[in-house]
Amino acid sequence: MEAYCVKCKASKEMKDAEQVQMKNGRPAMKGKCPDCGTGMYRILKPS
C-alpha cells in the first residue's frame, strides 16, 4: 500500500502495513516509511 511520508515529502510503499479501523468505523492502513521510519497512515474507502 502506498502512502505519503510527511518527513520525506514523497509517496512511498508502506513497510509493516496493517489494516486498522478508526473510531468512526472507517478502515485505514497504518505502517512505517521504509527510509526514515516515520509513521504513515492512509484512510481507505468505506466498504
Sequence and secondary structure as in RCSB ss.txt:
>XXXX:A:sequence
MEAYCVKCKASKEMKDAEQVQMKNGRPAMKGKCPDCGTGMYRILKPS
>XXXX:A:secstr
 EEEETTTTEEEE EEEEEEE TTS EEEEEE TTT  EEEEE    
